[in-house]
Amino acid sequence: MQHNELTPRHNTRLHRNLAGALLLLLALLLYGVTLDNGLQPYELIGGDLITHQYAQVQARPGNAPGYPLYTMGGWLWFHGIRSAVQMLGIAAPNPLPILSGYSLLWALLALLLFYGILCHITRSSRHPAGNWLLAWLLSAFYAVTYFFWYYATTTEQYTSAIAQTLAIVYVYMLWREKEIKRSRDWRLEIDGGDNAPISNLQSPNLLIFLAFLCGLSLAHMLTVAFIVPPLVLAILWERPQVLRNWRLVLACVVAAFLPLVSYVYVYVRGAANPQWWGAGEWTDANKWFWSFVSTAQGREELLWGFQPSCAFFDGGFPELIWGELSAPLLIIGVVGIALLGRKLAFVLYGTLVIYLIFNWMYRCGNWYQVILPAYPLVLIGAAAAFNRWEERFSGRSRWLGYAPLALLIVAIVWRFDASWPEANSRNRPQDTALDRAAVLLDQPLPANAGLFAAVEDSLALDYLISIWGVRPDLRVVSSLDAGQALRNGGVVLTTMDAAAVLLEELPADMTPPRTLLSADWLVLGDMPTNVHIAERVDASVIDAVTLAGYTVTPAPTGAPVTQAAPAVDVALFWQIKGAWPPGLGVSLRPTTAGAFIPDPATGGLFQRDATAPAQGLATSTPDTPIADIHRVPMPNGADGVMLIVYQVTDAGFENLLELPLAVE
């Protein structure tokens, strides 16, 4: 007789698997709608976040020691996704969600492993496939803790380190289970604790794979290796005869050190691009490489400094843990680890102690490297404690037995509400780092030009050119590079606010012609511009100054990166005999039906004022008008611009010319 109905055991497994799929789907939706899509100004200056973006886009080494495997995976992820998107006809998509999506991918893997571990340790006759509801709630709680959520939506490597740590724990549990089950007296192990007789090693492949997972830390985040010492001791405690199997030991050593081969990539890419070496003096690629992979600079920054107060009472480890997990969950978790059996408890307790010592010794530096994997290790203990509670009390009282589940539901709501404001990385008001640079590039700039700007603008311009792919033919240059380009007949553009610095730093014998290209850019070198007179005026202001005409055009918006506030660029063309007269000024003011528009931010009027055309930086000839370009804001309702040319006198201001400009 054929049975189509699922057995209770299979039905439980189905529920477990469906619940796991739902967990990942909800996490994907949550992280997807909060995925990072912008940069704050300080993030461009330096740090892991921006370093990993450049590394994954350009296949360059990340922070020392290079994160070769993680970076190569990120490179494949970024260019694979971006190529697929561009095939759909979308040009230069925002790279940030794609790069952040790589962290999201690792976060989902970490959650899947965590859920699997919790189901594994809560198996019993009551829950043969694991207490999946308890595992689901604990996993959901961990998913909305601030640090995990934040790093799941931003471009840093920490979620991959968490996934690696949990993979090590999971594979160790599988290996240990196989060893116990395949022992002659494995039932004694289950019934009698950890004192069962030892049989021959039955699962060498899992042990070799475990060695490989541990060795990945050598080519990834080194602090993941903190779990290795207690893990090795637990394995030798479980099966001391491993040391007598030299072939197995050799295989494990080779597997552990196999990831080091990936450093060939770091050497090859670094040797081919010395501009990536950073600060330091190295005579060849070999010296740079060994300095880089030995993390010399990082070790110098992490000086020894015992600061117990920092570790416990100044935002360090473990204060942050009980702040996020809550003191009750932290205590339950730490105590509950003891319920996992002596060997697994030894691994988890030993790892947490090493984390604590590391945080304490290194001036509380890099605490996030150990606090992030500490969360799930503590919650594994909480799962053991809650599961034991449910098994003991659910037969006496349903409400008492399910109290931990109710507690976790409350904890999820509390943690979600507390984490959301800070962990939501999408459309943050402070993500303004690229706005000005986007406007600077959203203009008819000459091909293959060098761009000189202040540091903040240079960083943003380089990001949009190199990472976003906006005008990849352009390049950001230093003053030294600018001088060399000009000597070779090239064209250099400098932002108006950086022009004085560049002109001062150019060689004294270099006096290239200078023409205003737009309200933002001054062109150095011989290059005809597209700026021309659209409206002839020929209005004499004073004997030495004539307004030949003007042109009004829409201001650049910063597309596709941003949408700047409405504005127009007004180009005034001045015919000047000699120098611009002192005390003569220009004011441009938007108008509505001829009336000036108040500016609530300043309490005055919307206006743009100048004391000399092109800030006195443009060169001219007697027969060529000087283009003087201003960006005038056009608030809601503005329909025109008033030009006022005034003279400063002892009595105040005297308007010499008032001219309404046509704005289409």
C-alpha positions as CSV (number, residue, x, y, z in Angstrom):
1,M,0.0,0.0,0.0
2,Q,1.4,3.4,-1.0
3,H,1.4,6.2,1.4
4,N,1.3,9.8,0.1
5,E,1.1,11.5,3.4
6,L,4.3,12.8,5.0
7,T,5.4,11.2,8.2
8,P,5.6,13.4,11.3
9,R,9.4,13.4,11.1
10,H,9.4,14.5,7.4
11,N,6.7,17.0,8.1
12,T,8.9,18.6,10.8
13,R,11.8,18.7,8.4
14,L,9.6,20.4,5.8
15,H,8.5,23.0,8.4
16,R,12.1,23.5,9.4
17,N,13.2,24.1,5.8
18,L,10.2,26.3,4.9
19,A,10.9,28.4,8.0
20,G,14.6,28.7,7.0
21,A,13.6,29.9,3.5
22,L,11.2,32.4,5.0
23,L,13.9,33.7,7.3
24,L,16.2,34.3,4.4
25,L,13.5,35.9,2.3
26,L,12.5,38.3,5.1
27,A,16.2,39.1,5.7
28,L,16.7,39.7,2.0
29,L,13.8,42.1,1.9
30,L,14.8,44.0,5.1
31,Y,18.4,44.4,4.0
32,G,17.4,45.1,0.5
33,V,15.3,48.1,1.4
34,T,18.0,49.4,3.8
35,L,20.9,48.8,1.5
36,D,23.6,51.5,1.4
37,N,23.3,53.7,-1.7
38,G,25.3,56.8,-0.8
39,L,28.4,58.1,0.9
40,Q,29.0,60.6,3.7
41,P,31.9,63.0,3.2
42,Y,34.1,61.4,5.9
43,E,33.7,58.0,4.3
44,L,35.6,59.1,1.2
45,I,38.6,60.1,3.2
46,G,39.6,56.6,4.1
47,G,38.7,53.4,6.1
48,D,37.7,49.9,5.3
49,L,34.4,50.8,3.6
50,I,35.9,52.9,0.8
51,T,39.0,50.7,0.5
52,H,36.9,47.6,-0.1
53,Q,35.0,49.4,-2.8
54,Y,38.1,50.3,-4.7
55,A,39.5,46.9,-4.2
56,Q,36.5,45.0,-5.5
57,V,36.0,47.3,-8.5
58,Q,39.6,47.5,-9.6
59,A,40.8,44.1,-8.4
60,R,43.4,45.8,-6.2
61,P,44.5,44.6,-2.8
62,G,42.3,45.7,0.1
63,N,43.6,46.7,3.5
64,A,46.6,44.8,4.7
65,P,47.1,41.9,4.3
66,G,44.9,42.3,1.2
67,Y,41.9,40.0,1.7
68,P,42.7,38.3,-1.6
69,L,39.9,35.7,-1.7
70,Y,37.2,38.1,-0.5
71,T,38.3,40.8,-2.9
72,M,38.5,38.4,-5.9
73,G,35.0,37.2,-5.1
74,G,33.8,40.8,-4.8
75,W,35.4,41.6,-8.1
76,L,33.5,38.8,-9.8
77,W,30.3,39.8,-8.0
78,F,30.5,43.5,-8.9
79,H,31.4,43.1,-12.6
80,G,29.1,40.2,-13.1
81,I,26.1,42.1,-11.7
82,R,27.0,45.4,-13.4
83,S,27.5,43.8,-16.8
84,A,24.1,42.1,-16.5
85,V,22.5,45.4,-15.5
86,Q,24.1,47.2,-18.4
87,M,22.9,44.5,-20.8
88,L,19.4,45.7,-19.9
89,G,20.2,49.1,-21.2
90,I,20.9,50.9,-17.9
91,A,24.1,52.9,-18.2
92,A,26.4,53.4,-15.2
93,P,24.1,52.1,-12.4
94,N,24.8,53.2,-8.9
95,P,27.7,50.9,-7.8
96,L,27.0,51.2,-4.1
97,P,24.0,48.9,-3.9
98,I,25.9,46.3,-6.0
99,L,28.9,46.5,-3.7
100,S,26.8,46.4,-0.6
101,G,24.9,43.5,-2.0
102,Y,28.1,41.4,-1.7
103,S,28.0,42.0,2.1
104,L,24.3,41.1,2.0
105,L,25.1,37.8,0.3
106,W,27.5,36.8,3.1
107,A,25.0,37.9,5.7
108,L,22.4,35.6,4.3
109,L,24.9,32.7,4.3
110,A,25.7,33.6,7.9
111,L,22.0,33.5,8.9
112,L,21.5,30.2,7.1
113,L,24.5,28.7,9.0
114,F,23.3,30.1,12.3
115,Y,19.8,28.8,11.8
116,G,21.2,25.4,10.9
117,I,23.4,25.3,14.0
118,L,20.5,26.2,16.2
119,C,18.3,23.5,14.7
120,H,21.1,21.0,15.0
121,I,21.8,21.6,18.7
122,T,18.0,21.6,19.6
123,R,17.3,18.2,18.2
124,S,15.5,15.8,20.5
125,S,12.8,13.1,20.6
126,R,10.4,16.0,20.9
127,H,12.0,17.9,18.0
128,P,13.7,15.3,15.7
129,A,14.6,18.0,13.1
130,G,15.4,20.6,15.7
131,N,13.3,23.1,17.5
132,W,12.9,25.2,14.4
133,L,10.6,27.8,15.9
134,L,13.1,28.6,18.6
135,A,15.9,28.6,16.1
136,W,13.9,30.9,13.8
137,L,13.1,33.4,16.5
138,L,16.8,33.5,17.7
139,S,18.0,33.9,14.1
140,A,15.5,36.7,13.5
141,F,16.6,38.4,16.6
142,Y,20.3,38.2,15.6
143,A,19.3,39.5,12.1
144,V,18.1,42.8,13.5
145,T,21.0,43.4,15.9
146,Y,22.5,46.7,14.9
147,F,26.0,45.6,13.9
148,F,25.0,42.6,11.9
149,W,22.3,44.6,10.2
150,Y,24.5,47.5,9.4
151,Y,27.4,45.5,8.1
152,A,24.9,43.4,6.0
153,T,24.0,46.6,4.1
154,T,27.4,48.3,3.7
155,T,30.6,47.4,1.9
156,E,32.8,45.9,4.6
157,Q,34.0,42.3,5.1
158,Y,32.6,41.5,8.5
159,T,29.6,39.5,7.5
160,S,31.9,37.1,5.6
161,A,34.0,36.7,8.7
162,I,30.9,35.9,10.7
163,A,29.8,33.3,8.1
164,Q,33.3,31.8,8.2
165,T,33.2,31.5,12.0
166,L,29.8,29.9,12.0
167,A,30.8,27.5,9.2
168,I,33.7,26.4,11.4
169,V,31.4,25.7,14.3
170,Y,28.9,23.9,12.1
171,V,31.4,21.6,10.4
172,Y,33.0,20.9,13.7
173,M,29.6,19.8,15.1
174,L,29.0,17.6,12.0
175,W,32.4,16.0,12.3
176,R,32.0,15.3,16.0
177,E,28.5,13.8,15.4
178,K,29.9,11.5,12.8
179,E,32.7,10.4,15.0
180,I,30.3,9.7,17.8
181,K,27.7,7.9,15.7
182,R,30.3,5.7,14.0
183,S,32.0,4.7,17.2
184,R,31.2,1.2,18.5
185,D,29.7,2.6,21.6
186,W,28.2,5.8,20.2
187,R,25.0,5.2,22.1
188,L,27.0,5.4,25.3
189,E,28.2,8.8,24.2
190,I,24.6,10.1,23.8
191,D,23.3,8.5,27.0
192,G,26.4,8.9,29.2
193,G,28.0,12.2,28.2
194,D,31.4,12.8,26.9
195,N,33.2,9.7,28.3
196,A,32.5,7.2,25.5
197,P,35.3,4.9,24.3
198,I,37.3,6.2,21.3
199,S,37.1,4.4,18.0
200,N,39.2,4.8,14.9
201,L,38.7,8.1,13.0
202,Q,35.8,7.7,10.5
203,S,35.4,11.1,8.9
204,P,38.8,12.4,7.7
205,N,37.3,14.4,4.9
206,L,35.3,16.6,7.2
207,L,38.4,17.2,9.3
208,I,40.4,18.3,6.3
209,F,37.5,20.6,5.2
210,L,37.5,22.0,8.7
211,A,41.2,22.7,8.5
212,F,40.6,24.5,5.2
213,L,37.9,26.7,6.7
214,C,40.2,27.6,9.5
215,G,43.0,28.3,7.1
216,L,40.8,30.8,5.1
217,S,41.4,33.3,7.9
218,L,45.0,33.5,6.7
219,A,43.7,35.1,3.5
220,H,40.8,36.9,5.0
221,M,40.2,38.4,8.5
222,L,43.0,37.1,10.7
223,T,40.9,37.4,13.9
224,V,38.7,34.5,12.7
225,A,41.7,32.3,13.6
226,F,41.0,33.0,17.3
227,I,38.6,30.0,17.2
228,V,41.4,27.7,16.0
229,P,43.3,27.1,19.3
230,P,40.3,25.9,21.4
231,L,39.0,24.0,18.3
232,V,42.3,22.1,17.8
233,L,42.4,21.2,21.5
234,A,38.8,20.0,21.5
235,I,39.5,17.8,18.4
236,L,42.6,16.3,20.1
237,W,40.5,15.8,23.3
238,E,37.9,14.0,21.2
239,R,40.3,12.0,19.0
240,P,43.9,12.1,20.2
241,Q,44.9,9.4,17.7
242,V,44.7,12.0,15.0
243,L,48.3,12.9,15.8
244,R,49.4,9.4,15.0
245,N,47.9,9.6,11.4
246,W,50.7,11.6,9.7
247,R,48.9,11.5,6.3
248,L,45.8,13.1,7.8
249,V,47.9,15.6,9.7
250,L,49.8,16.5,6.5
251,A,46.5,16.8,4.6
252,C,45.1,19.1,7.2
253,V,48.2,21.3,7.2
254,V,48.1,21.6,3.4
255,A,44.4,22.4,3.5
256,A,44.9,25.1,6.2
257,F,47.7,26.8,4.3
258,L,46.2,26.4,0.8
259,P,44.5,29.8,0.9
260,L,47.9,31.4,1.1
261,V,48.3,30.7,-2.6
262,S,45.8,33.5,-3.2
263,Y,48.5,36.0,-2.2
264,V,50.0,35.5,-5.6
265,Y,47.1,37.7,-6.7
266,V,48.1,40.5,-4.2
267,Y,51.7,40.4,-5.4
268,V,50.9,40.4,-9.1
269,R,48.3,43.2,-8.9
270,G,50.5,45.3,-6.6
271,A,53.6,44.9,-8.6
272,A,51.8,46.0,-11.7
273,N,50.3,49.1,-10.0
274,P,52.9,50.8,-7.8
275,Q,50.5,53.7,-7.4
276,W,48.5,51.5,-5.0
277,W,51.3,50.9,-2.6
278,G,50.3,53.8,-0.4
279,A,52.6,55.8,2.0
280,G,56.1,54.4,2.4
281,E,59.4,53.9,0.7
282,W,60.0,50.7,-1.1
283,T,62.7,50.1,-3.8
284,D,60.9,47.2,-5.4
285,A,57.7,45.2,-5.4
286,N,59.1,42.4,-3.2
287,K,59.9,44.8,-0.3
288,W,56.5,46.4,-0.6
289,F,54.7,43.0,-0.7
290,W,56.3,41.6,2.4
291,S,55.7,44.9,4.3
292,F,52.1,44.8,3.2
293,V,51.2,41.2,4.0
294,S,52.9,41.4,7.4
295,T,50.5,44.3,8.2
296,A,53.4,46.4,9.5
297,Q,51.4,49.6,9.7
298,G,48.5,47.9,11.4
299,R,50.7,46.3,14.0
300,E,52.2,49.7,14.7
301,E,48.8,51.2,15.3
302,L,47.7,48.4,17.6
303,L,50.1,49.1,20.4
304,W,49.8,47.2,23.7
305,G,47.8,49.1,26.2
306,F,45.9,47.4,29.0
307,Q,42.7,49.4,29.6
308,P,40.2,47.5,31.6
309,S,37.9,50.5,31.9
310,C,37.7,50.8,28.1
311,A,37.0,47.1,27.7
312,F,34.1,47.1,30.1
313,F,32.7,50.6,30.6
314,D,33.6,52.7,27.6
315,G,31.7,51.2,24.7
316,G,34.0,48.2,24.3
317,F,33.6,44.5,24.5
318,P,31.6,43.1,26.3
319,E,29.5,46.3,27.1
320,L,28.3,46.5,23.5
321,I,27.2,42.9,23.7
322,W,24.9,43.3,26.7
323,G,23.7,46.7,25.2
324,E,22.6,44.9,22.0
325,L,21.6,41.5,23.2
326,S,20.3,42.8,26.5
327,A,21.8,41.7,29.9
328,P,19.3,38.8,30.3
329,L,20.0,37.2,26.9
330,L,23.8,37.7,27.5
331,I,23.6,35.9,30.9
332,I,21.3,33.2,29.6
333,G,23.6,32.7,26.6
334,V,26.8,32.5,28.5
335,V,25.4,30.1,31.1
336,G,23.6,28.1,28.4
337,I,26.8,27.3,26.5
338,A,27.6,24.9,29.4
339,L,24.6,22.8,28.3
340,L,26.1,22.0,24.9
341,G,28.5,19.3,26.2
342,R,32.0,19.8,27.4
343,K,33.8,19.8,24.1
344,L,31.6,22.2,22.2
345,A,31.3,24.4,25.3
346,F,35.1,24.4,25.5
347,V,35.4,25.7,21.9
348,L,32.8,28.5,22.5
349,Y,34.0,29.5,25.9
350,G,37.6,29.4,24.8
351,T,36.9,31.6,21.7
352,L,35.0,34.2,23.8
353,V,37.8,34.4,26.3
354,I,40.3,35.0,23.5
355,Y,38.0,37.7,22.0
356,L,37.9,39.4,25.4
357,I,41.7,39.2,25.9
358,F,42.3,40.6,22.4
359,N,39.9,43.5,23.0
360,W,41.5,44.2,26.3
361,M,45.1,44.1,25.2
362,Y,44.9,46.2,22.0
363,R,43.7,49.5,23.4
364,C,40.1,48.4,22.6
365,G,41.1,48.7,18.9
366,N,39.3,46.5,16.3
367,W,36.7,45.5,18.8
368,Y,34.2,45.0,16.0
369,Q,36.3,42.2,14.6
370,V,35.6,40.1,17.6
371,I,32.2,41.4,18.9
372,L,30.4,40.5,15.6
373,P,31.1,36.8,15.7
374,A,30.7,36.8,19.5
375,Y,26.9,37.6,19.2
376,P,26.0,34.3,17.5
377,L,28.3,32.3,19.8
378,V,26.5,33.7,22.8
379,L,23.1,33.1,21.2
380,I,23.9,29.4,20.5
381,G,24.1,29.1,24.3
382,A,20.8,30.9,24.7
383,A,19.2,28.4,22.3
384,A,20.5,25.5,24.4
385,A,19.1,27.1,27.6
386,F,15.7,27.9,26.1
387,N,15.4,24.5,24.5
388,R,16.1,22.8,27.9
389,W,13.6,25.1,29.6
390,E,10.9,24.2,27.0
391,E,11.5,20.5,27.3
392,R,11.4,20.6,31.1
393,F,8.3,22.8,31.5
394,S,6.1,22.4,28.4
395,G,4.6,19.2,29.8
396,R,3.6,21.0,33.0
397,S,2.4,24.3,31.7
398,R,2.0,25.4,28.0
399,W,2.4,29.0,29.0
400,L,5.5,28.4,31.1
401,G,7.0,26.1,28.5
402,Y,6.6,28.7,25.7
403,A,7.7,31.7,27.8
404,P,11.1,31.9,26.1
405,L,9.4,32.2,22.7
406,A,7.3,35.1,24.0
407,L,10.4,36.7,25.4
408,L,12.2,36.4,22.0
409,I,9.2,37.9,20.2
410,V,9.4,40.9,22.5
411,A,13.2,41.1,22.0
412,I,12.9,41.1,18.2
413,V,10.4,44.0,18.3
414,W,12.6,45.9,20.8
415,R,15.8,45.3,18.8
416,F,14.3,46.1,15.4
417,D,12.9,49.4,16.7
418,A,16.3,50.3,18.3
419,S,18.4,49.3,15.3
420,W,16.4,50.7,12.4
421,P,17.4,54.4,12.7
422,E,21.1,53.7,12.6
423,A,21.2,50.5,10.5
424,N,19.1,51.9,7.7
425,S,21.8,53.0,5.3
426,R,19.5,53.9,2.4
427,N,18.9,57.5,1.3
428,R,20.5,59.0,4.4
429,P,20.3,62.8,4.4
430,Q,24.0,63.0,5.2
431,D,25.0,61.1,2.1
432,T,26.2,64.2,0.3
433,A,29.8,63.2,-0.5
434,L,29.2,62.9,-4.2
435,D,26.7,65.6,-4.9
436,R,29.1,68.4,-5.8
437,A,31.4,66.2,-7.8
438,A,28.4,64.9,-9.8
439,V,27.6,68.5,-10.8
440,L,31.2,69.1,-11.7
441,L,31.1,66.1,-14.1
442,D,27.7,66.8,-15.5
443,Q,29.1,69.4,-17.9
444,P,30.7,69.4,-21.4
445,L,34.2,68.8,-20.2
446,P,36.9,68.2,-22.8
447,A,37.9,64.6,-23.4
448,N,41.0,63.2,-21.6
449,A,41.4,66.3,-19.5
450,G,43.1,66.4,-16.1
451,L,41.0,67.6,-13.2
452,F,42.5,69.5,-10.3
453,A,40.4,70.2,-7.2
454,A,40.5,70.5,-3.4
455,V,41.0,67.3,-1.5
456,E,37.3,66.6,-0.8
457,D,36.3,67.3,-4.4
458,S,39.3,65.2,-5.7
459,L,38.2,62.2,-3.7
460,A,34.6,62.5,-4.9
461,L,35.7,63.0,-8.5
462,D,38.0,60.1,-8.5
463,Y,35.2,57.9,-7.0
464,L,32.7,58.9,-9.7
465,I,35.3,58.4,-12.5
466,S,36.8,55.1,-11.2
467,I,34.0,53.4,-9.3
468,W,30.8,54.8,-10.8
469,G,32.2,55.0,-14.4
470,V,31.1,58.6,-15.0
471,R,33.4,60.1,-17.6
472,P,36.2,57.4,-17.3
473,D,38.3,59.3,-19.9
474,L,39.0,62.0,-17.3
475,R,41.5,61.7,-14.5
476,V,42.2,63.6,-11.2
477,V,45.7,65.1,-11.2
478,S,48.0,66.7,-8.7
479,S,49.7,70.1,-9.3
480,L,52.8,68.2,-10.4
481,D,50.8,66.1,-12.9
482,A,49.0,69.2,-14.1
483,G,52.3,71.0,-14.9
484,Q,53.6,68.0,-16.8
485,A,50.3,67.7,-18.7
486,L,50.4,71.4,-19.7
487,R,54.0,71.1,-20.9
488,N,53.0,68.2,-23.1
489,G,50.2,70.3,-24.7
490,G,47.4,68.8,-22.7
491,V,44.4,70.5,-21.1
492,V,43.9,70.8,-17.3
493,L,40.7,72.0,-15.6
494,T,40.7,73.3,-12.1
495,T,37.7,74.1,-9.9
496,M,37.4,77.8,-9.2
497,D,38.0,77.4,-5.5
498,A,41.2,75.5,-6.2
499,A,42.5,77.6,-9.1
500,A,44.6,80.0,-7.0
501,V,46.4,77.0,-5.3
502,L,47.2,75.4,-8.6
503,L,48.4,78.6,-10.2
504,E,50.7,79.2,-7.3
505,E,52.1,75.6,-7.4
506,L,52.8,75.6,-11.1
507,P,56.4,76.3,-12.2
508,A,57.1,80.0,-12.3
509,D,57.9,79.9,-16.1
510,M,54.5,78.4,-16.9
511,T,51.7,80.9,-17.7
512,P,49.1,79.0,-19.7
513,P,46.0,80.8,-21.1
514,R,43.1,80.6,-18.7
515,T,39.4,80.6,-19.8
516,L,36.3,80.1,-17.8
517,L,34.5,77.0,-19.0
518,S,31.6,77.2,-16.6
519,A,30.6,78.5,-13.2
520,D,32.7,75.6,-11.7
521,W,35.7,75.1,-14.0
522,L,38.6,77.2,-15.2
523,V,40.5,75.8,-18.2
524,L,44.3,76.0,-18.4
525,G,45.7,75.5,-21.8
526,D,44.6,76.2,-25.4
527,M,41.1,75.0,-25.8
528,P,38.2,76.7,-27.5
529,T,35.0,76.8,-25.3
530,N,31.4,76.5,-26.3
531,V,30.5,79.6,-24.3
532,H,29.1,82.3,-26.6
533,I,26.9,85.3,-26.5
534,A,23.2,84.5,-26.9
535,E,21.8,88.0,-26.2
536,R,23.6,91.1,-27.3
537,V,23.5,94.1,-25.0
538,D,26.5,96.4,-25.6
539,A,25.6,98.4,-22.5
540,S,28.3,100.7,-21.3
541,V,28.6,100.6,-17.5
542,I,31.4,103.0,-17.2
543,D,34.0,104.2,-19.7
544,A,36.3,101.1,-19.2
545,V,33.6,98.4,-18.8
546,T,30.9,97.3,-21.3
547,L,28.5,94.4,-21.0
548,A,28.7,92.9,-24.5
549,G,25.9,90.4,-23.8
550,Y,24.9,87.4,-21.9
551,T,23.7,83.8,-22.1
552,V,21.4,81.9,-19.7
553,T,21.5,78.1,-19.7
554,P,20.1,75.4,-17.3
555,A,22.6,74.5,-14.6
556,P,24.0,71.0,-14.5
557,T,21.9,68.7,-12.3
558,G,24.4,66.1,-11.4
559,A,22.7,63.3,-13.2
560,P,22.8,60.3,-12.9
561,V,24.1,60.6,-9.4
562,T,22.0,63.3,-7.9
563,Q,19.4,66.0,-8.6
564,A,20.7,69.4,-7.7
565,A,18.4,72.2,-6.8
566,P,17.0,74.2,-9.7
567,A,19.4,76.8,-11.0
568,V,20.6,78.6,-14.1
569,D,24.1,79.5,-15.3
570,V,24.4,83.1,-16.3
571,A,27.4,83.9,-18.6
572,L,28.1,87.6,-18.7
573,F,30.6,88.8,-21.4
574,W,32.6,91.9,-20.4
575,Q,34.6,94.1,-22.7
576,I,37.2,95.7,-20.4
577,K,39.9,98.3,-21.1
578,G,42.7,97.6,-18.7
579,A,41.9,96.2,-15.2
580,W,38.5,95.7,-13.7
581,P,37.8,98.9,-11.7
582,P,38.0,98.6,-7.9
583,G,34.7,98.9,-6.1
584,L,32.7,97.7,-9.1
585,G,30.5,94.7,-8.3
586,V,28.0,92.4,-9.9
587,S,24.8,91.0,-8.3
588,L,22.5,88.4,-9.9
589,R,19.1,87.9,-8.2
590,P,16.3,85.5,-9.2
591,T,12.9,87.2,-9.5
592,T,9.2,86.3,-9.6
593,A,7.2,88.7,-11.8
594,G,10.0,91.2,-11.4
595,A,10.2,91.0,-7.6
596,F,13.2,89.7,-5.6
597,I,12.8,86.4,-3.7
598,P,13.5,86.2,0.0
599,D,15.9,83.5,1.2
600,P,14.5,82.0,4.5
601,A,17.9,80.4,5.3
602,T,19.7,83.7,5.4
603,G,16.9,86.2,6.1
604,G,18.1,88.1,3.0
605,L,17.5,87.6,-0.7
606,F,18.5,84.8,-3.1
607,Q,21.5,86.3,-4.9
608,R,25.0,85.8,-6.3
609,D,27.5,88.5,-6.0
610,A,31.0,89.0,-7.4
611,T,33.7,91.7,-7.3
612,A,35.5,90.8,-10.5
613,P,34.8,88.7,-13.6
614,A,36.0,85.0,-13.2
615,Q,37.4,86.0,-9.8
616,G,40.2,87.8,-11.7
617,L,41.7,84.5,-12.8
618,A,40.8,84.5,-16.5
619,T,43.2,85.9,-19.1
620,S,41.9,88.1,-22.0
621,T,42.9,90.2,-24.9
622,P,41.6,93.8,-25.7
623,D,39.5,92.4,-28.5
624,T,38.1,89.4,-26.7
625,P,35.3,89.7,-24.1
626,I,35.9,87.9,-20.8
627,A,33.3,85.2,-20.0
628,D,32.1,85.6,-16.4
629,I,29.8,82.7,-15.4
630,H,27.6,82.5,-12.3
631,R,25.2,79.9,-11.0
632,V,22.0,81.5,-9.8
633,P,19.5,79.5,-7.7
634,M,16.0,79.4,-9.1
635,P,13.6,78.7,-6.2
636,N,10.1,77.6,-6.8
637,G,8.2,80.3,-8.7
638,A,11.3,82.1,-10.1
639,D,10.8,83.2,-13.7
640,G,13.6,85.7,-14.3
641,V,17.0,87.0,-13.2
642,M,17.9,90.6,-12.5
643,L,21.5,91.8,-13.2
644,I,22.7,94.7,-11.1
645,V,26.1,96.3,-11.6
646,Y,26.9,98.6,-8.7
647,Q,29.7,100.9,-7.6
648,V,30.8,101.0,-3.9
649,T,31.0,104.7,-2.8
650,D,31.5,106.5,0.4
651,A,27.8,106.9,0.6
652,G,27.0,103.2,0.1
653,F,26.1,101.5,-3.1
654,E,25.2,103.1,-6.5
655,N,23.5,101.0,-9.1
656,L,25.0,101.7,-12.5
657,L,23.1,99.1,-14.4
658,E,19.8,97.2,-13.8
659,L,19.0,94.7,-16.5
660,P,16.4,91.9,-16.4
661,L,17.7,88.8,-18.1
662,A,15.4,86.5,-20.2
663,V,15.2,83.0,-18.7
664,E,13.5,80.3,-20.8
